[in-house]
Amino acid sequence: GNVARLIESAALSRVRELARNPKVPPRVASTAAPVYPQALRDAGIGGRVVVRGVIGTDGRVESSVVVRSSGNSTLDNNALSAFYKWRFSAAKNDAGQKVRCYFVQGFPFVIEYK
């Protein structure tokens, strides 16, 4: 009854917990570039978006948020969309087990002056 539920709850929280400083950090396996709309380029709208995501034990981005906005919601959303397509080799703890962890990535949208 209650004991089984407590054990199950503790096991789930261990699975869900995030390694703050994994022994082996996640490594980027593949990336996707964010879309930079031509209309924004032409208007001189650019900036840098910084996202923080949770990388799962399968190397996929489980969730992600913008931690620093470019000041333009389209660029912010495009950075998030691209980041969800990234793949990683999973982080590992001291025992060599795959663990979930945070990963922070910047996406520059550079205005090209002609």
ChimeraX attribute file (.defattr): number of C-alpha atoms within 10 A of each C-alpha:
attribute: neighborCount
match mode: 1-to-1
recipient: residues
	/A:1	5
	/A:2	7
	/A:3	8
	/A:4	9
	/A:5	10
	/A:6	11
	/A:7	11
	/A:8	12
	/A:9	12
	/A:10	12
	/A:11	12
	/A:12	11
	/A:13	11
	/A:14	11
	/A:15	12
	/A:16	13
	/A:17	12
	/A:18	16
	/A:19	16
	/A:20	11
	/A:21	12
	/A:22	19
	/A:23	15
	/A:24	16
	/A:25	20
	/A:26	23
	/A:27	13
	/A:28	13
	/A:29	11
	/A:30	10
	/A:31	13
	/A:32	13
	/A:33	13
	/A:34	19
	/A:35	14
	/A:36	17
	/A:37	13
	/A:38	10
	/A:39	9
	/A:40	15
	/A:41	15
	/A:42	12
	/A:43	9
	/A:44	13
	/A:45	18
	/A:46	19
	/A:47	16
	/A:48	18
	/A:49	24
	/A:50	18
	/A:51	20
	/A:52	19
	/A:53	21
	/A:54	18
	/A:55	26
	/A:56	23
	/A:57	20
	/A:58	15
	/A:59	21
	/A:60	19
	/A:61	22
	/A:62	13
	/A:63	14
	/A:64	18
	/A:65	16
	/A:66	18
	/A:67	15
	/A:68	13
	/A:69	16
	/A:70	20
	/A:71	13
	/A:72	14
	/A:73	11
	/A:74	14
	/A:75	25
	/A:76	24
	/A:77	17
	/A:78	17
	/A:79	29
	/A:80	22
	/A:81	16
	/A:82	15
	/A:83	25
	/A:84	17
	/A:85	14
	/A:86	17
	/A:87	20
	/A:88	19
	/A:89	19
	/A:90	24
	/A:91	25
	/A:92	20
	/A:93	16
	/A:94	9
	/A:95	7
	/A:96	11
	/A:97	12
	/A:98	20
	/A:99	26
	/A:100	27
	/A:101	23
	/A:102	20
	/A:103	16
	/A:104	13
	/A:105	14
	/A:106	15
	/A:107	20
	/A:108	16
	/A:109	21
	/A:110	13
	/A:111	14
	/A:112	9
	/A:113	7
	/A:114	3
